[in-house]
Amino acid sequence: MAGKGKIKAFRVVLALVMLFSVGLPGAAVSAAAPDMLGEWSITAHSSRGSINITTQSGSEFSGTVSIDAGNTEKLINGRISGNTVTFTRAWDSGSLRQDYTGTLTVSGSSASMSGTFSQNGAGSYTWSATKTTPMSSPATPEPTPGTAPGGLIPISGAVLNDQLSFKLDGKSVVPVGDDGTPVLPISYSGTTYLPVRAVGYLLGLGIDWDGATKTVLITSTTTKTAPAASAAAKTGKLIPISGAVLNGELKFKLDGKAAVPVGDNGTPVLPISYNGTTYLPVRAMGYLLGLGIDWDGATKTVLITRSQSGPGWYFTKWEYVVSSADGTKTGSFANGDIYTETSETAGEKNNFTVTVTRVDKNGKTIASGSATTVWTDPPAYFGANDLPVITVARTVGSSWGISQFSVTFDSSTINPGYGTAGKINFATPAGETYIQAYSGTMQAQKMIAGSPGAEKAVILHLNGYGFKYYYEWRE
C-alpha cells in the first residue's frame, strides 16, 4: 500500500493455508496432476522472490503470499487444469488485488511457469517461475467425505499451524486443552481444523464421549468451567505431523440429536483424529453451531461470531481510503521558491504507517514526519446500549505533517478526514478524542439505534488516509 497505482514487488512463499473451504478437494481430479510441490524461484514485474509449495491434493495447491519489506503474508491457492495454472485465491490487501494466470511446462525432472497478472482487475504484467527442486511423484487425491467408506483414512501433509490467531465476537481468544495449555489447529488440504473440546471451552459448550457408539456428544450448556489459558509465545511455525487420519467411524450428537458436520455445499466432512483428539473443520463447526466464520488475511486471524438475537449494528465489510494528498505535490514558499511534498504509506489494515516529507528545490529534505498505528478491529456486532472498544498502539517519529489520530462512528458516506455534526467520537479513558503517540483503548462515547437497513461506519482517521468498517442496523 505504497500509494496509488504502484506495482507491488513481492516475494511469494506458499505454505499450508486456511481457506475455510471445508471439503477435501481432489475427488474428481486425476491423480496424474503435475507435481507442484517444492521450491521455485520467481520473477514478477522485474521483482524477484521464491515459492515453496508444500501442499497439493490432486490439481489443487495452497499457500500464502508475502510482500517484500516484511509486510504481512496473504492467503493464496491455485488450480492446475492441463498445463494452465490459475491462482484461484489471489493476493489481496483490501486496497490492492493481484490475480495470476499462467502455463506450466514440465520437462523430465524440471518445471517452469510463466504468465501474466493483473492489479485490481486492470493491467497485464508478466511473471515467471522455475522449479529449483526435482519433480516428484504426483499427489494422490483424497476421497470426498460424502462418499468415503467408514474407517480410518491415513493422510499426509497435515501440519500444526502456529501462525494463526482466533477472535470470538471481536475479542482475541486462545483455544486450550483440559489443562489450559494452548492447542494448535491442524491445517490440511486448504482447511483448518480445531479440537472439538477446545471449541467447547471457547463457546461454553459441553463436550463428552460415548465410547460404546463412538459418538462425540455436544450440549449447548455445561457446568464445567473452561480452564484459563496458560501463557505461550507464538512461534509462527508450521509443524509437520504424522499419524493423523480422517476418521469415518465417529458420529456426532448436538443436544441429544444426531448431527452431521457439512461443508459449504452440504457435503458431509470427516473429522481428523490425531493423538487421541478429534478435530473438525472450523467452517463445519460454524454450520453445526450456527456461528459466523470469517478470515482476516492481514493478521492471519480466524474470526468467529456467535449469532445475535437482538437488534443492533452488524459489521458488513471494510474499506481502505486513499488520501487526496497521496503521492508527490508541489508548492511554493512566500519567496517563490518551489518545494515538493510527498505523502506515502506502508503496511495494511491493523498496522499502518504514514510518512510525509518536504524537499526543497535543491533536493534537500527540510522537514519530515511519520506515525505508525496498530489497532484491533471493532466488534462484529454492537447494540444501541453497547459502547464498542478498539485497542490502539501508536508511535510517532516526528509530528511534522502528521495530523492527530481519531476514531468516529459516523455516516457511511463520510471519508477519513471529515465528519458530520452527528458523529460519535471514540475516546481514551482520559477523555481524549484526538491523539498522537498513545497505547491503550478508545471507546465510543455513546451509541444510537438505527432503523432496519440503516448504514453507518466506524472510521479510523489516519492523516487523510483511513479505514472504514461498515455496519448495517438489523432487527
TATANOR-V142471 format. One line per field, one symbol per residue. psi: psi as a letter, one per 30 degrees, with the letter a starting at -180 (. if undefined). burial: # if it has 16 or more other C-alpha atoms within 10 Angstrom, else .. A space follows every 50 residues. Layout:
psi: ???
burial: ???
//
This chain:
psi: hhlkgkkjklkkjkakljfgieljlfegkkfgkkkfkakkkkkjhgklal kjjfkkjbfkllalklklgglkllkkllkkjcgkkkjfjlkjfefkkkkk kakkkkjbglllllalllkhglljklllkkkfllkaklkkklkkeffkll akjkllgklkjgfklkkjhfkkljklaegfkkkklkkkhgkkkkkeeeee eefhlkklkjeeghkkjkkfllfkkkkkklkkkkfgljjkllgkkkjgfk lkkjhfkkkjklaeggkkkklkkkhgkkklkeeeeeeeghlkklkjeegh kkjkklkkfllakkkellkkkkkfgkakllaklfgfkklkkkklllaakf jkkkkkkkkafggkkfklllkkkkllkllfkklfgljkklkkjkkjekgk gjlkklkljakffklkflllfglkkkllfggkfklckkjalkkkflllll lkfkklkkkkjihfllkkjkkkkk.
burial: ###....####################.#.#.#############..### #################...##########....#########..##### ####......#######.#......#######..#..########..#.. ..#.#.###############..####..##################### #..####.......#####......#..#........#.....#####.# ##.#.....####...########...##########.#.#####.#### ######....#####..#.####..#............#######.###. ##########.......################....###.#####..## ###.########..###.#...######....#..##.#.#####.#..# ....####################.
//
